[in-house]
Amino acid sequence: MAHDPYFDLVLQPKALPIEPESTALLVIDLQYMDAHPDGWMGRLCRDQDRPHHLDERWQGINTILPNVRALQDSCRAAGVEVIHIRIAHLTDDHRDSPRPLAITPSETPFIPLDDEFLPEIAPVGDEIIINKTSSGAFNTTMIDQILHSLGIRQLLVTGLVTEGCVELTARDALDRGYRVTLLSDGCTSSTQVGHVDALQRMGDGGKMLVRTTSSVLDELSQFVHA
């Protein structure tokens, strides 16, 4: 495990309880484009004759989906804002992006399905949807203003990939003064090695809390009344 010895010399931040009225659950990039074999990434694999190239990614996603859904349901019942974040461009060729998300082979174009959220964790009612064209959600969206308008100061972070869009969003949030909790079994990556490494790095020193879904569900249960 990577560890910065500096953190041995300073006090660890205190873990604070969840306050539903000032907490939001972020669900990052769980959309067809990058989270389903029928989406763009899955089509890339098939078009390049590597149909099993991202099998570990799909397995990881299938593992976290029930946890993300359980968190969504519990947050809704407890009065925690549920916010859905996805990659979605204004143009077909993605020229509105500050940088190309990928060099897209002409034989594997993006299709409307790619923007859609996976049905297992899709938005409910008028839950907020934030479209981004960058890896980190704070760089090409109004998420910071939206969270401030909602009075949000604590974020529960889920989605993919752990060492990519999840990490960049979480680190940017931390720098802006939000209290950030990563759900260790609510986010995933293309490889388990990359996922675990990212959790260890982000959790080092305790600036970001790393918690399991079950521990957060237990805490949220006190705010859900029959």
PyMOL commands that place a pseudoatom at each C-alpha (Angstrom):
pseudoatom trace, name=CA, resn=MET, resi=1, chain=A, elem=C, hetatm=0, pos=[0.000, 0.000, 0.000]
pseudoatom trace, name=CA, resn=ALA, resi=2, chain=A, elem=C, hetatm=0, pos=[1.296, 3.449, -0.925]
pseudoatom trace, name=CA, resn=HIS, resi=3, chain=A, elem=C, hetatm=0, pos=[1.553, 5.670, 2.132]
pseudoatom trace, name=CA, resn=ASP, resi=4, chain=A, elem=C, hetatm=0, pos=[2.826, 9.221, 2.533]
pseudoatom trace, name=CA, resn=PRO, resi=5, chain=A, elem=C, hetatm=0, pos=[4.784, 9.360, 5.840]
pseudoatom trace, name=CA, resn=TYR, resi=6, chain=A, elem=C, hetatm=0, pos=[3.824, 13.028, 6.168]
pseudoatom trace, name=CA, resn=PHE, resi=7, chain=A, elem=C, hetatm=0, pos=[0.420, 11.880, 7.356]
pseudoatom trace, name=CA, resn=ASP, resi=8, chain=A, elem=C, hetatm=0, pos=[2.088, 10.211, 10.350]
pseudoatom trace, name=CA, resn=LEU, resi=9, chain=A, elem=C, hetatm=0, pos=[3.061, 13.657, 11.631]
pseudoatom trace, name=CA, resn=VAL, resi=10, chain=A, elem=C, hetatm=0, pos=[-0.336, 15.380, 11.555]
pseudoatom trace, name=CA, resn=LEU, resi=11, chain=A, elem=C, hetatm=0, pos=[-3.739, 14.761, 13.070]
pseudoatom trace, name=CA, resn=GLN, resi=12, chain=A, elem=C, hetatm=0, pos=[-6.183, 12.675, 11.095]
pseudoatom trace, name=CA, resn=PRO, resi=13, chain=A, elem=C, hetatm=0, pos=[-9.356, 14.539, 10.097]
pseudoatom trace, name=CA, resn=LYS, resi=14, chain=A, elem=C, hetatm=0, pos=[-12.350, 13.606, 12.233]
pseudoatom trace, name=CA, resn=ALA, resi=15, chain=A, elem=C, hetatm=0, pos=[-15.062, 11.572, 10.543]
pseudoatom trace, name=CA, resn=LEU, resi=16, chain=A, elem=C, hetatm=0, pos=[-18.298, 13.525, 10.765]
pseudoatom trace, name=CA, resn=PRO, resi=17, chain=A, elem=C, hetatm=0, pos=[-21.803, 12.031, 10.679]
pseudoatom trace, name=CA, resn=ILE, resi=18, chain=A, elem=C, hetatm=0, pos=[-23.996, 12.166, 7.607]
pseudoatom trace, name=CA, resn=GLU, resi=19, chain=A, elem=C, hetatm=0, pos=[-26.478, 15.044, 7.684]
pseudoatom trace, name=CA, resn=PRO, resi=20, chain=A, elem=C, hetatm=0, pos=[-29.119, 14.312, 5.029]
pseudoatom trace, name=CA, resn=GLU, resi=21, chain=A, elem=C, hetatm=0, pos=[-30.089, 17.925, 4.376]
pseudoatom trace, name=CA, resn=SER, resi=22, chain=A, elem=C, hetatm=0, pos=[-26.502, 18.836, 3.436]
pseudoatom trace, name=CA, resn=THR, resi=23, chain=A, elem=C, hetatm=0, pos=[-25.448, 15.583, 1.756]
pseudoatom trace, name=CA, resn=ALA, resi=24, chain=A, elem=C, hetatm=0, pos=[-25.631, 14.407, -1.860]
pseudoatom trace, name=CA, resn=LEU, resi=25, chain=A, elem=C, hetatm=0, pos=[-24.994, 11.049, -3.477]
pseudoatom trace, name=CA, resn=LEU, resi=26, chain=A, elem=C, hetatm=0, pos=[-23.059, 11.356, -6.753]
pseudoatom trace, name=CA, resn=VAL, resi=27, chain=A, elem=C, hetatm=0, pos=[-23.496, 8.564, -9.299]
pseudoatom trace, name=CA, resn=ILE, resi=28, chain=A, elem=C, hetatm=0, pos=[-20.770, 9.007, -11.919]
pseudoatom trace, name=CA, resn=ASP, resi=29, chain=A, elem=C, hetatm=0, pos=[-20.795, 7.721, -15.515]
pseudoatom trace, name=CA, resn=LEU, resi=30, chain=A, elem=C, hetatm=0, pos=[-22.938, 4.624, -15.038]
pseudoatom trace, name=CA, resn=GLN, resi=31, chain=A, elem=C, hetatm=0, pos=[-24.257, 4.922, -18.580]
pseudoatom trace, name=CA, resn=TYR, resi=32, chain=A, elem=C, hetatm=0, pos=[-24.295, 2.645, -21.596]
pseudoatom trace, name=CA, resn=MET, resi=33, chain=A, elem=C, hetatm=0, pos=[-21.317, 4.328, -23.251]
pseudoatom trace, name=CA, resn=ASP, resi=34, chain=A, elem=C, hetatm=0, pos=[-18.767, 3.072, -20.736]
pseudoatom trace, name=CA, resn=ALA, resi=35, chain=A, elem=C, hetatm=0, pos=[-20.693, 0.780, -18.391]
pseudoatom trace, name=CA, resn=HIS, resi=36, chain=A, elem=C, hetatm=0, pos=[-22.420, -1.776, -20.607]
pseudoatom trace, name=CA, resn=PRO, resi=37, chain=A, elem=C, hetatm=0, pos=[-21.165, -4.255, -23.232]
pseudoatom trace, name=CA, resn=ASP, resi=38, chain=A, elem=C, hetatm=0, pos=[-23.713, -2.848, -25.712]
pseudoatom trace, name=CA, resn=GLY, resi=39, chain=A, elem=C, hetatm=0, pos=[-22.306, 0.663, -25.294]
pseudoatom trace, name=CA, resn=TRP, resi=40, chain=A, elem=C, hetatm=0, pos=[-19.492, 2.350, -27.173]
pseudoatom trace, name=CA, resn=MET, resi=41, chain=A, elem=C, hetatm=0, pos=[-16.655, 0.718, -25.218]
pseudoatom trace, name=CA, resn=GLY, resi=42, chain=A, elem=C, hetatm=0, pos=[-18.148, -2.728, -25.691]
pseudoatom trace, name=CA, resn=ARG, resi=43, chain=A, elem=C, hetatm=0, pos=[-18.567, -2.061, -29.400]
pseudoatom trace, name=CA, resn=LEU, resi=44, chain=A, elem=C, hetatm=0, pos=[-14.930, -0.971, -29.586]
pseudoatom trace, name=CA, resn=CYS, resi=45, chain=A, elem=C, hetatm=0, pos=[-13.931, -4.360, -28.207]
pseudoatom trace, name=CA, resn=ARG, resi=46, chain=A, elem=C, hetatm=0, pos=[-16.006, -6.258, -30.736]
pseudoatom trace, name=CA, resn=ASP, resi=47, chain=A, elem=C, hetatm=0, pos=[-15.018, -4.057, -33.690]
pseudoatom trace, name=CA, resn=GLN, resi=48, chain=A, elem=C, hetatm=0, pos=[-11.360, -4.587, -32.857]
pseudoatom trace, name=CA, resn=ASP, resi=49, chain=A, elem=C, hetatm=0, pos=[-11.873, -8.344, -32.473]
pseudoatom trace, name=CA, resn=ARG, resi=50, chain=A, elem=C, hetatm=0, pos=[-11.149, -8.276, -28.729]
pseudoatom trace, name=CA, resn=PRO, resi=51, chain=A, elem=C, hetatm=0, pos=[-14.574, -9.176, -27.344]
pseudoatom trace, name=CA, resn=HIS, resi=52, chain=A, elem=C, hetatm=0, pos=[-13.283, -10.115, -23.871]
pseudoatom trace, name=CA, resn=HIS, resi=53, chain=A, elem=C, hetatm=0, pos=[-10.837, -7.240, -23.455]
pseudoatom trace, name=CA, resn=LEU, resi=54, chain=A, elem=C, hetatm=0, pos=[-12.993, -5.425, -20.860]
pseudoatom trace, name=CA, resn=ASP, resi=55, chain=A, elem=C, hetatm=0, pos=[-14.578, -8.446, -19.176]
pseudoatom trace, name=CA, resn=GLU, resi=56, chain=A, elem=C, hetatm=0, pos=[-13.106, -7.474, -15.788]
pseudoatom trace, name=CA, resn=ARG, resi=57, chain=A, elem=C, hetatm=0, pos=[-14.673, -4.034, -16.170]
pseudoatom trace, name=CA, resn=TRP, resi=58, chain=A, elem=C, hetatm=0, pos=[-18.140, -5.451, -16.899]
pseudoatom trace, name=CA, resn=GLN, resi=59, chain=A, elem=C, hetatm=0, pos=[-17.838, -7.852, -13.976]
pseudoatom trace, name=CA, resn=GLY, resi=60, chain=A, elem=C, hetatm=0, pos=[-16.909, -5.018, -11.630]
pseudoatom trace, name=CA, resn=ILE, resi=61, chain=A, elem=C, hetatm=0, pos=[-19.838, -2.923, -12.809]
pseudoatom trace, name=CA, resn=ASN, resi=62, chain=A, elem=C, hetatm=0, pos=[-22.292, -5.782, -12.326]
pseudoatom trace, name=CA, resn=THR, resi=63, chain=A, elem=C, hetatm=0, pos=[-20.931, -6.205, -8.795]
pseudoatom trace, name=CA, resn=ILE, resi=64, chain=A, elem=C, hetatm=0, pos=[-21.449, -2.573, -7.754]
pseudoatom trace, name=CA, resn=LEU, resi=65, chain=A, elem=C, hetatm=0, pos=[-24.839, -1.936, -9.382]
pseudoatom trace, name=CA, resn=PRO, resi=66, chain=A, elem=C, hetatm=0, pos=[-26.894, -3.489, -6.527]
pseudoatom trace, name=CA, resn=ASN, resi=67, chain=A, elem=C, hetatm=0, pos=[-24.896, -1.439, -4.007]
pseudoatom trace, name=CA, resn=VAL, resi=68, chain=A, elem=C, hetatm=0, pos=[-25.402, 1.802, -5.922]
pseudoatom trace, name=CA, resn=ARG, resi=69, chain=A, elem=C, hetatm=0, pos=[-29.121, 1.093, -6.228]
pseudoatom trace, name=CA, resn=ALA, resi=70, chain=A, elem=C, hetatm=0, pos=[-29.376, 0.337, -2.505]
pseudoatom trace, name=CA, resn=LEU, resi=71, chain=A, elem=C, hetatm=0, pos=[-27.601, 3.614, -1.741]
pseudoatom trace, name=CA, resn=GLN, resi=72, chain=A, elem=C, hetatm=0, pos=[-29.930, 5.511, -4.070]
pseudoatom trace, name=CA, resn=ASP, resi=73, chain=A, elem=C, hetatm=0, pos=[-33.028, 4.028, -2.455]
pseudoatom trace, name=CA, resn=SER, resi=74, chain=A, elem=C, hetatm=0, pos=[-31.777, 4.681, 1.063]
pseudoatom trace, name=CA, resn=CYS, resi=75, chain=A, elem=C, hetatm=0, pos=[-30.718, 8.243, 0.213]
pseudoatom trace, name=CA, resn=ARG, resi=76, chain=A, elem=C, hetatm=0, pos=[-34.106, 8.970, -1.336]
pseudoatom trace, name=CA, resn=ALA, resi=77, chain=A, elem=C, hetatm=0, pos=[-35.876, 7.681, 1.744]
pseudoatom trace, name=CA, resn=ALA, resi=78, chain=A, elem=C, hetatm=0, pos=[-33.593, 9.650, 4.071]
pseudoatom trace, name=CA, resn=GLY, resi=79, chain=A, elem=C, hetatm=0, pos=[-33.837, 12.952, 2.189]
pseudoatom trace, name=CA, resn=VAL, resi=80, chain=A, elem=C, hetatm=0, pos=[-30.340, 12.874, 0.680]
pseudoatom trace, name=CA, resn=GLU, resi=81, chain=A, elem=C, hetatm=0, pos=[-30.099, 14.452, -2.781]
pseudoatom trace, name=CA, resn=VAL, resi=82, chain=A, elem=C, hetatm=0, pos=[-29.285, 11.930, -5.541]
pseudoatom trace, name=CA, resn=ILE, resi=83, chain=A, elem=C, hetatm=0, pos=[-27.338, 13.466, -8.443]
pseudoatom trace, name=CA, resn=HIS, resi=84, chain=A, elem=C, hetatm=0, pos=[-26.563, 11.656, -11.702]
pseudoatom trace, name=CA, resn=ILE, resi=85, chain=A, elem=C, hetatm=0, pos=[-23.448, 12.618, -13.664]
pseudoatom trace, name=CA, resn=ARG, resi=86, chain=A, elem=C, hetatm=0, pos=[-22.685, 11.426, -17.179]
pseudoatom trace, name=CA, resn=ILE, resi=87, chain=A, elem=C, hetatm=0, pos=[-20.546, 12.116, -20.215]
pseudoatom trace, name=CA, resn=ALA, resi=88, chain=A, elem=C, hetatm=0, pos=[-22.754, 13.814, -22.819]
pseudoatom trace, name=CA, resn=HIS, resi=89, chain=A, elem=C, hetatm=0, pos=[-21.723, 16.153, -25.612]
pseudoatom trace, name=CA, resn=LEU, resi=90, chain=A, elem=C, hetatm=0, pos=[-23.578, 18.849, -27.502]
pseudoatom trace, name=CA, resn=THR, resi=91, chain=A, elem=C, hetatm=0, pos=[-22.192, 17.727, -30.853]
pseudoatom trace, name=CA, resn=ASP, resi=92, chain=A, elem=C, hetatm=0, pos=[-21.993, 14.390, -32.659]
pseudoatom trace, name=CA, resn=ASP, resi=93, chain=A, elem=C, hetatm=0, pos=[-18.247, 14.695, -33.191]
pseudoatom trace, name=CA, resn=HIS, resi=94, chain=A, elem=C, hetatm=0, pos=[-17.664, 15.885, -29.587]
pseudoatom trace, name=CA, resn=ARG, resi=95, chain=A, elem=C, hetatm=0, pos=[-15.951, 19.073, -30.735]
pseudoatom trace, name=CA, resn=ASP, resi=96, chain=A, elem=C, hetatm=0, pos=[-17.462, 20.889, -27.740]
pseudoatom trace, name=CA, resn=SER, resi=97, chain=A, elem=C, hetatm=0, pos=[-15.183, 18.878, -25.451]
pseudoatom trace, name=CA, resn=PRO, resi=98, chain=A, elem=C, hetatm=0, pos=[-12.057, 20.622, -24.124]
pseudoatom trace, name=CA, resn=ARG, resi=99, chain=A, elem=C, hetatm=0, pos=[-10.163, 17.543, -25.206]
pseudoatom trace, name=CA, resn=PRO, resi=100, chain=A, elem=C, hetatm=0, pos=[-11.181, 14.468, -27.153]
pseudoatom trace, name=CA, resn=LEU, resi=101, chain=A, elem=C, hetatm=0, pos=[-12.530, 11.805, -24.804]
pseudoatom trace, name=CA, resn=ALA, resi=102, chain=A, elem=C, hetatm=0, pos=[-10.986, 9.285, -27.140]
pseudoatom trace, name=CA, resn=ILE, resi=103, chain=A, elem=C, hetatm=0, pos=[-9.768, 8.949, -30.676]
pseudoatom trace, name=CA, resn=THR, resi=104, chain=A, elem=C, hetatm=0, pos=[-12.909, 7.428, -32.126]
pseudoatom trace, name=CA, resn=PRO, resi=105, chain=A, elem=C, hetatm=0, pos=[-12.489, 4.968, -34.996]
pseudoatom trace, name=CA, resn=SER, resi=106, chain=A, elem=C, hetatm=0, pos=[-14.920, 5.861, -37.745]
pseudoatom trace, name=CA, resn=GLU, resi=107, chain=A, elem=C, hetatm=0, pos=[-16.241, 2.291, -37.710]
pseudoatom trace, name=CA, resn=THR, resi=108, chain=A, elem=C, hetatm=0, pos=[-17.334, 2.622, -34.082]
pseudoatom trace, name=CA, resn=PRO, resi=109, chain=A, elem=C, hetatm=0, pos=[-19.466, 5.765, -33.897]
pseudoatom trace, name=CA, resn=PHE, resi=110, chain=A, elem=C, hetatm=0, pos=[-21.296, 6.976, -30.819]
pseudoatom trace, name=CA, resn=ILE, resi=111, chain=A, elem=C, hetatm=0, pos=[-25.059, 6.389, -30.807]
pseudoatom trace, name=CA, resn=PRO, resi=112, chain=A, elem=C, hetatm=0, pos=[-27.899, 7.935, -28.736]
pseudoatom trace, name=CA, resn=LEU, resi=113, chain=A, elem=C, hetatm=0, pos=[-28.045, 4.847, -26.491]
pseudoatom trace, name=CA, resn=ASP, resi=114, chain=A, elem=C, hetatm=0, pos=[-24.564, 5.668, -25.200]
pseudoatom trace, name=CA, resn=ASP, resi=115, chain=A, elem=C, hetatm=0, pos=[-25.826, 8.705, -23.271]
pseudoatom trace, name=CA, resn=GLU, resi=116, chain=A, elem=C, hetatm=0, pos=[-28.511, 6.756, -21.430]
pseudoatom trace, name=CA, resn=PHE, resi=117, chain=A, elem=C, hetatm=0, pos=[-28.084, 5.732, -17.788]
pseudoatom trace, name=CA, resn=LEU, resi=118, chain=A, elem=C, hetatm=0, pos=[-28.163, 2.040, -16.944]
pseudoatom trace, name=CA, resn=PRO, resi=119, chain=A, elem=C, hetatm=0, pos=[-31.758, 1.134, -16.045]
pseudoatom trace, name=CA, resn=GLU, resi=120, chain=A, elem=C, hetatm=0, pos=[-30.763, -0.370, -12.687]
pseudoatom trace, name=CA, resn=ILE, resi=121, chain=A, elem=C, hetatm=0, pos=[-29.637, 3.033, -11.382]
pseudoatom trace, name=CA, resn=ALA, resi=122, chain=A, elem=C, hetatm=0, pos=[-31.522, 5.467, -13.630]
pseudoatom trace, name=CA, resn=PRO, resi=123, chain=A, elem=C, hetatm=0, pos=[-32.802, 8.821, -12.312]
pseudoatom trace, name=CA, resn=VAL, resi=124, chain=A, elem=C, hetatm=0, pos=[-36.181, 8.924, -10.615]
pseudoatom trace, name=CA, resn=GLY, resi=125, chain=A, elem=C, hetatm=0, pos=[-38.585, 11.858, -10.881]
pseudoatom trace, name=CA, resn=ASP, resi=126, chain=A, elem=C, hetatm=0, pos=[-36.855, 15.207, -11.150]
pseudoatom trace, name=CA, resn=GLU, resi=127, chain=A, elem=C, hetatm=0, pos=[-33.486, 14.110, -9.791]
pseudoatom trace, name=CA, resn=ILE, resi=128, chain=A, elem=C, hetatm=0, pos=[-30.661, 16.261, -11.097]
pseudoatom trace, name=CA, resn=ILE, resi=129, chain=A, elem=C, hetatm=0, pos=[-28.720, 15.126, -14.162]
pseudoatom trace, name=CA, resn=ILE, resi=130, chain=A, elem=C, hetatm=0, pos=[-25.377, 16.777, -14.880]
pseudoatom trace, name=CA, resn=ASN, resi=131, chain=A, elem=C, hetatm=0, pos=[-23.756, 16.399, -18.305]
pseudoatom trace, name=CA, resn=LYS, resi=132, chain=A, elem=C, hetatm=0, pos=[-19.984, 16.764, -18.518]
pseudoatom trace, name=CA, resn=THR, resi=133, chain=A, elem=C, hetatm=0, pos=[-17.389, 16.705, -21.281]
pseudoatom trace, name=CA, resn=SER, resi=134, chain=A, elem=C, hetatm=0, pos=[-14.386, 16.264, -18.988]
pseudoatom trace, name=CA, resn=SER, resi=135, chain=A, elem=C, hetatm=0, pos=[-13.250, 13.510, -16.663]
pseudoatom trace, name=CA, resn=GLY, resi=136, chain=A, elem=C, hetatm=0, pos=[-13.756, 15.505, -13.465]
pseudoatom trace, name=CA, resn=ALA, resi=137, chain=A, elem=C, hetatm=0, pos=[-17.315, 16.779, -13.013]
pseudoatom trace, name=CA, resn=PHE, resi=138, chain=A, elem=C, hetatm=0, pos=[-16.221, 20.192, -11.692]
pseudoatom trace, name=CA, resn=ASN, resi=139, chain=A, elem=C, hetatm=0, pos=[-14.304, 21.239, -14.803]
pseudoatom trace, name=CA, resn=THR, resi=140, chain=A, elem=C, hetatm=0, pos=[-17.024, 21.499, -17.473]
pseudoatom trace, name=CA, resn=THR, resi=141, chain=A, elem=C, hetatm=0, pos=[-20.254, 21.763, -15.483]
pseudoatom trace, name=CA, resn=MET, resi=142, chain=A, elem=C, hetatm=0, pos=[-22.065, 23.973, -12.974]
pseudoatom trace, name=CA, resn=ILE, resi=143, chain=A, elem=C, hetatm=0, pos=[-21.971, 21.280, -10.295]
pseudoatom trace, name=CA, resn=ASP, resi=144, chain=A, elem=C, hetatm=0, pos=[-20.249, 23.494, -7.736]
pseudoatom trace, name=CA, resn=GLN, resi=145, chain=A, elem=C, hetatm=0, pos=[-22.905, 26.192, -8.083]
pseudoatom trace, name=CA, resn=ILE, resi=146, chain=A, elem=C, hetatm=0, pos=[-25.675, 23.586, -8.006]
pseudoatom trace, name=CA, resn=LEU, resi=147, chain=A, elem=C, hetatm=0, pos=[-24.328, 22.009, -4.815]
pseudoatom trace, name=CA, resn=HIS, resi=148, chain=A, elem=C, hetatm=0, pos=[-23.979, 25.401, -3.148]
pseudoatom trace, name=CA, resn=SER, resi=149, chain=A, elem=C, hetatm=0, pos=[-27.547, 26.296, -4.145]
pseudoatom trace, name=CA, resn=LEU, resi=150, chain=A, elem=C, hetatm=0, pos=[-28.728, 23.065, -2.553]
pseudoatom trace, name=CA, resn=GLY, resi=151, chain=A, elem=C, hetatm=0, pos=[-26.723, 23.688, 0.625]
pseudoatom trace, name=CA, resn=ILE, resi=152, chain=A, elem=C, hetatm=0, pos=[-24.660, 20.535, 0.055]
pseudoatom trace, name=CA, resn=ARG, resi=153, chain=A, elem=C, hetatm=0, pos=[-21.389, 20.189, 1.960]
pseudoatom trace, name=CA, resn=GLN, resi=154, chain=A, elem=C, hetatm=0, pos=[-20.899, 16.405, 2.053]
pseudoatom trace, name=CA, resn=LEU, resi=155, chain=A, elem=C, hetatm=0, pos=[-20.645, 14.060, -0.924]
pseudoatom trace, name=CA, resn=LEU, resi=156, chain=A, elem=C, hetatm=0, pos=[-21.033, 10.300, -1.151]
pseudoatom trace, name=CA, resn=VAL, resi=157, chain=A, elem=C, hetatm=0, pos=[-19.258, 9.258, -4.345]
pseudoatom trace, name=CA, resn=THR, resi=158, chain=A, elem=C, hetatm=0, pos=[-19.975, 6.200, -6.508]
pseudoatom trace, name=CA, resn=GLY, resi=159, chain=A, elem=C, hetatm=0, pos=[-19.457, 5.212, -10.137]
pseudoatom trace, name=CA, resn=LEU, resi=160, chain=A, elem=C, hetatm=0, pos=[-16.549, 4.642, -12.490]
pseudoatom trace, name=CA, resn=VAL, resi=161, chain=A, elem=C, hetatm=0, pos=[-13.753, 4.522, -13.064]
pseudoatom trace, name=CA, resn=THR, resi=162, chain=A, elem=C, hetatm=0, pos=[-12.236, 4.726, -9.607]
pseudoatom trace, name=CA, resn=GLU, resi=163, chain=A, elem=C, hetatm=0, pos=[-8.850, 6.078, -10.708]
pseudoatom trace, name=CA, resn=GLY, resi=164, chain=A, elem=C, hetatm=0, pos=[-10.362, 8.298, -13.408]
pseudoatom trace, name=CA, resn=CYS, resi=165, chain=A, elem=C, hetatm=0, pos=[-13.599, 10.269, -13.323]
pseudoatom trace, name=CA, resn=VAL, resi=166, chain=A, elem=C, hetatm=0, pos=[-14.374, 9.223, -9.739]
pseudoatom trace, name=CA, resn=GLU, resi=167, chain=A, elem=C, hetatm=0, pos=[-10.974, 10.266, -8.414]
pseudoatom trace, name=CA, resn=LEU, resi=168, chain=A, elem=C, hetatm=0, pos=[-10.815, 13.550, -10.322]
pseudoatom trace, name=CA, resn=THR, resi=169, chain=A, elem=C, hetatm=0, pos=[-14.306, 14.520, -9.190]
pseudoatom trace, name=CA, resn=ALA, resi=170, chain=A, elem=C, hetatm=0, pos=[-13.595, 13.529, -5.587]
pseudoatom trace, name=CA, resn=ARG, resi=171, chain=A, elem=C, hetatm=0, pos=[-10.265, 15.372, -5.414]
pseudoatom trace, name=CA, resn=ASP, resi=172, chain=A, elem=C, hetatm=0, pos=[-11.716, 18.527, -6.965]
pseudoatom trace, name=CA, resn=ALA, resi=173, chain=A, elem=C, hetatm=0, pos=[-14.577, 18.402, -4.467]
pseudoatom trace, name=CA, resn=LEU, resi=174, chain=A, elem=C, hetatm=0, pos=[-12.142, 18.043, -1.584]
pseudoatom trace, name=CA, resn=ASP, resi=175, chain=A, elem=C, hetatm=0, pos=[-10.163, 21.071, -2.767]
pseudoatom trace, name=CA, resn=ARG, resi=176, chain=A, elem=C, hetatm=0, pos=[-13.400, 23.068, -2.808]
pseudoatom trace, name=CA, resn=GLY, resi=177, chain=A, elem=C, hetatm=0, pos=[-14.100, 22.247, 0.825]
pseudoatom trace, name=CA, resn=TYR, resi=178, chain=A, elem=C, hetatm=0, pos=[-16.601, 19.419, 0.486]
pseudoatom trace, name=CA, resn=ARG, resi=179, chain=A, elem=C, hetatm=0, pos=[-16.403, 16.444, 2.824]
pseudoatom trace, name=CA, resn=VAL, resi=180, chain=A, elem=C, hetatm=0, pos=[-15.956, 13.449, 0.557]
pseudoatom trace, name=CA, resn=THR, resi=181, chain=A, elem=C, hetatm=0, pos=[-16.789, 9.818, 1.249]
pseudoatom trace, name=CA, resn=LEU, resi=182, chain=A, elem=C, hetatm=0, pos=[-15.854, 7.178, -1.312]
pseudoatom trace, name=CA, resn=LEU, resi=183, chain=A, elem=C, hetatm=0, pos=[-17.937, 4.016, -1.427]
pseudoatom trace, name=CA, resn=SER, resi=184, chain=A, elem=C, hetatm=0, pos=[-15.329, 1.282, -1.804]
pseudoatom trace, name=CA, resn=ASP, resi=185, chain=A, elem=C, hetatm=0, pos=[-17.887, -1.187, -3.170]
pseudoatom trace, name=CA, resn=GLY, resi=186, chain=A, elem=C, hetatm=0, pos=[-19.903, 1.466, -4.983]
pseudoatom trace, name=CA, resn=CYS, resi=187, chain=A, elem=C, hetatm=0, pos=[-17.223, 2.337, -7.507]
pseudoatom trace, name=CA, resn=THR, resi=188, chain=A, elem=C, hetatm=0, pos=[-15.094, 0.225, -9.815]
pseudoatom trace, name=CA, resn=SER, resi=189, chain=A, elem=C, hetatm=0, pos=[-12.577, 0.237, -12.645]
pseudoatom trace, name=CA, resn=SER, resi=190, chain=A, elem=C, hetatm=0, pos=[-11.391, -1.748, -15.637]
pseudoatom trace, name=CA, resn=THR, resi=191, chain=A, elem=C, hetatm=0, pos=[-9.166, -3.747, -13.288]
pseudoatom trace, name=CA, resn=GLN, resi=192, chain=A, elem=C, hetatm=0, pos=[-9.404, -4.599, -9.625]
pseudoatom trace, name=CA, resn=VAL, resi=193, chain=A, elem=C, hetatm=0, pos=[-5.744, -3.616, -9.223]
pseudoatom trace, name=CA, resn=GLY, resi=194, chain=A, elem=C, hetatm=0, pos=[-6.439, -0.098, -10.476]
pseudoatom trace, name=CA, resn=HIS, resi=195, chain=A, elem=C, hetatm=0, pos=[-9.537, 0.186, -8.283]
pseudoatom trace, name=CA, resn=VAL, resi=196, chain=A, elem=C, hetatm=0, pos=[-7.789, -0.894, -5.072]
pseudoatom trace, name=CA, resn=ASP, resi=197, chain=A, elem=C, hetatm=0, pos=[-4.744, 1.277, -5.760]
pseudoatom trace, name=CA, resn=ALA, resi=198, chain=A, elem=C, hetatm=0, pos=[-6.930, 4.352, -6.259]
pseudoatom trace, name=CA, resn=LEU, resi=199, chain=A, elem=C, hetatm=0, pos=[-8.884, 3.743, -3.044]
pseudoatom trace, name=CA, resn=GLN, resi=200, chain=A, elem=C, hetatm=0, pos=[-5.643, 3.365, -1.096]
pseudoatom trace, name=CA, resn=ARG, resi=201, chain=A, elem=C, hetatm=0, pos=[-4.183, 6.564, -2.524]
pseudoatom trace, name=CA, resn=MET, resi=202, chain=A, elem=C, hetatm=0, pos=[-7.301, 8.630, -2.002]
pseudoatom trace, name=CA, resn=GLY, resi=203, chain=A, elem=C, hetatm=0, pos=[-7.892, 7.277, 1.489]
pseudoatom trace, name=CA, resn=ASP, resi=204, chain=A, elem=C, hetatm=0, pos=[-4.302, 7.850, 2.606]
pseudoatom trace, name=CA, resn=GLY, resi=205, chain=A, elem=C, hetatm=0, pos=[-4.227, 10.366, 5.438]
pseudoatom trace, name=CA, resn=GLY, resi=206, chain=A, elem=C, hetatm=0, pos=[-7.978, 10.258, 5.963]
pseudoatom trace, name=CA, resn=LYS, resi=207, chain=A, elem=C, hetatm=0, pos=[-8.792, 13.398, 3.979]
pseudoatom trace, name=CA, resn=MET, resi=208, chain=A, elem=C, hetatm=0, pos=[-11.305, 11.334, 2.075]
pseudoatom trace, name=CA, resn=LEU, resi=209, chain=A, elem=C, hetatm=0, pos=[-13.210, 8.690, 3.936]
pseudoatom trace, name=CA, resn=VAL, resi=210, chain=A, elem=C, hetatm=0, pos=[-13.449, 5.261, 2.335]
pseudoatom trace, name=CA, resn=ARG, resi=211, chain=A, elem=C, hetatm=0, pos=[-16.506, 3.358, 3.522]
pseudoatom trace, name=CA, resn=THR, resi=212, chain=A, elem=C, hetatm=0, pos=[-18.520, 0.322, 2.529]
pseudoatom trace, name=CA, resn=THR, resi=213, chain=A, elem=C, hetatm=0, pos=[-22.074, 0.484, 1.301]
pseudoatom trace, name=CA, resn=SER, resi=214, chain=A, elem=C, hetatm=0, pos=[-23.343, -1.452, 4.313]
pseudoatom trace, name=CA, resn=SER, resi=215, chain=A, elem=C, hetatm=0, pos=[-21.819, 1.002, 6.789]
pseudoatom trace, name=CA, resn=VAL, resi=216, chain=A, elem=C, hetatm=0, pos=[-23.441, 3.974, 5.034]
pseudoatom trace, name=CA, resn=LEU, resi=217, chain=A, elem=C, hetatm=0, pos=[-26.786, 2.187, 4.771]
pseudoatom trace, name=CA, resn=ASP, resi=218, chain=A, elem=C, hetatm=0, pos=[-26.655, 1.477, 8.503]
pseudoatom trace, name=CA, resn=GLU, resi=219, chain=A, elem=C, hetatm=0, pos=[-26.063, 5.161, 9.234]
pseudoatom trace, name=CA, resn=LEU, resi=220, chain=A, elem=C, hetatm=0, pos=[-28.779, 6.316, 6.858]
pseudoatom trace, name=CA, resn=SER, resi=221, chain=A, elem=C, hetatm=0, pos=[-31.314, 3.923, 8.368]
pseudoatom trace, name=CA, resn=GLN, resi=222, chain=A, elem=C, hetatm=0, pos=[-31.786, 6.203, 11.379]
pseudoatom trace, name=CA, resn=PHE, resi=223, chain=A, elem=C, hetatm=0, pos=[-33.299, 8.828, 9.079]
pseudoatom trace, name=CA, resn=VAL, resi=224, chain=A, elem=C, hetatm=0, pos=[-35.785, 6.478, 7.450]
pseudoatom trace, name=CA, resn=HIS, resi=225, chain=A, elem=C, hetatm=0, pos=[-39.070, 6.200, 9.315]
pseudoatom trace, name=CA, resn=ALA, resi=226, chain=A, elem=C, hetatm=0, pos=[-41.645, 3.541, 8.633]
for i in range(1, 226): cmd.bond("trace and resi %d" % i, "trace and resi %d" % (i + 1))
show_as sticks, trace
zoom trace
